[in-house]
Amino acid sequence: VEEVFSQIARTAYHKRRLAEISPEVAEADPIFVKYYEEKLLNSLLNCCTIALNAYSGSVMTVDRKTHMLNIKVASKLNKEIVDGPGVKLGEGIAGIAAATARPIILPKDKDRNDLSGMMKRQYITSSMVVPFQKKNGSAVYGVISLNIIREEREFSEKDISLVKEMVNMA
């Protein structure tokens, strides 16, 4: 966990330093933004996975042009899922969480919005999907999804609070 937070801090430092040296590069260079966004999201996912002892997970971000959620980083997910077409806002579990800006814990919330029929991977005992915004943004920027496959534990509201804190730090 210390290494993950250290990576988050280094990434923020490098971006800030680059902005001091050349603000237009930090603002305009899509390669820089994409590279550091992926590193930051990967660090966030790793940190959440370790802290919550989750088996697998992903971070998806919203494409504002297509209104789709696409996986940016993933851990222990099938290649077909990661390379899949994405999820339309309002559809699927992640799409509903993003569209409503409300976290979802499964199986606890399975009756909300008829989510029980959407649970495709039955070997997962508990899932959590937490939507998040950028620091100064109001629209949902993406969702972080985490999964547990062991039967002795389910995600809780306390876990959602921890993920939100980690997102704020990232």
C-alpha positions, 0 to 999 in steps of 0.5 A: 500500500505504501508503494502505491501511495508513493506512486500516486504522490510521485505522479502528482509531483511530476505533473505539478513540476511540468506545469510549473516549467511548461504549463501549456504542455501539461494542459495540452499534451494528450499523451502526457495526460493519458500516460499519467491518467493510466498510472494514477488509475492503476495505482488507485485500483491497486491500492483499493484492491490491497486495502479491501483484500479484493480479488479483482477489479477495474476502473472505467471512465466515461467517454463524454462523446459516446456516453460509454464507460470503458475499462482503463485499468483492470486486475484479474479480469478476463481479456474479453471483458477488458477488451469488450465494447464498454458499457452504455451509461444507464445500462449494466451495473457499472452504467447504472452506478455512473448514471445515478452517481450512487454506489452499488454493493452486490448482492445487498443492492440486487433488488435496486433497479432490477440488478439481480438479472445483470449479475453474470459472474455467479462465482463472485460473492460480493461486488462494489461499484463506486462512481467518482468525479474529478476533484473540481468536477460535478459529472461522474468521471468514472467508476471503480469496481471491486470483486470478492470471490470468497464466501466469508466476506461482503463489501460494506458501506465502510468499504465505500467510504474507504474507496471514496477517500482513496479516490480523493487522495488520488 
